[in-house]
Amino acid sequence: MGKGKDTRGSILRTALKVFRERRYDNSSINEIAKRSGVSTSLVYYYFANKEEIFKELAVTYRDGLEQEIRQHLSFEGDLLENVFSILTTYKDFIKSHKDLYDIFREVEFVEKDLIRDYYYRITQLITQALPKDFSRLYDVESLSFAILGSIYFVVIKNLIWENKNDITYELETVRDFLDKGIDIDGTFTPFIVPEMQIENREPDYVSRGERTKYHLLKAGEKLFGEKGFERTQIAEITSEAGVGLGTFYIYFESKTELLSEIVKEVSHTLRKTSRIYQDDLTDRRAVENVGFQAFYHLFKNMGPAYRIVREAEFVERDIGIWYYTRLAEGYTKGLIQGMEDNHIRPMDPEVLAYILMGVSHTTGIKWFVLDECKKINDDSVLTVLELVMHGLSGMERKVRNGL
């Protein structure tokens, strides 16, 4: 029994390395067996298929993180300390299990039910730390997702992409944000903006070649969003675009190059949409208020295509990181200006950019991926914006005053 358990554990440890190096779709039972030093049939003795191995590794991460948070869960401090303790435990667990976390982040492209279960388990622990009377004024489920989001990209950027050992400084900015938000004087009132109809017609191209490339890009966006990058064949893309297989290679050297172009186009679309919503606004708080909603409207309408941006990091690391770092660079500049104009509270602007990106990302994931909402709930949006503007202390004060 003990030997069998050791063999099973060895297979899992080897599979973890294989999945991280090659991704799920490019890995095979044969390679896992070979690198484990066992026969393929022995791997199948313990696991029905590759998916079962992958799922068990993901479950190991999910259950381990949940258990760790439960062990450190405390309601003895004030609201901020209780919530921040959960996020610190989250960070510490990921730091100690980077390989497992990398595998788990890919789960949203393979096992949607598992990722849904994970998010709701972790955010329910955050909800337990919130005052009971918060539910009178706020959507506490969305608030818990937003709180988790405040550390989401901070952890990915610093622990995964940059492989830092110590992110105490960055966490202090997260803590500061969660405490008081970004509004410098606490006077800004979040408001709902109507969804704008952004024209999305095919551009008027000068040449036939430009039009053909556009159709290939749109076909790739559709199929990558629906099926995922690895499961989409070039022949399917050209069929969707209505062109011959050889035509693809006139415009792109590979499927990866097509993915890169699509990610750049998504980046351009997000920035263009944000500019339209933010036109003529001078108060950075108002810019953030409408910018969040511009992102939500775009996310809702993109549907499965949004997964392309997240999946890109696992296909070609530099492409995925480029998208977020480029977004953060522009974001940081705007926040610096907002601080100079005395609209935004002084804090590290780059860390704040990643905080705000994480808040919008995780709440968008909740509403449009996990819950599959077709409409945006105004109360949920206002809850998120209250956190962004005034932090937990401002939200707590509003509840206490019965506003």
Secondary structure, DSSP 8 states (H G I E B T S, - for coil): -HHHHHHHHHHHHHHHHHHHHHHHHH--HHHHHHHHTS-HHHHHHH-SSHHHHHHHHHHHHHHHHHHHHHHH---SS-HHHHHHHHHHHHHHHHHHTHHHHHHHHTGGGT-HHHHHHHHHHHHHHHHHHS-GGGGGTS-HHHHHHHHHHHHHHHHIIIIIIS--S--HHHHHHHHHHHHH-SBSSS-------------------SSHHHHHHHHHHHHHHHHHHHH-TTT--HHHHHHHHTS-HHHHHHH-SSHHHHHHHHHHHHHHHHHHHHHHHHTT---HHHHHHHHHHHHHHHHHHHGGGGHHHHHHHHHSHHHHHHHHHHHHHHHHHHHHHHHHTTSB--S-HHHHHHHHHHHHHHHHIIIIIIS--SS--HHHHHHHHHHHHHHHHHHHHHHHTT-
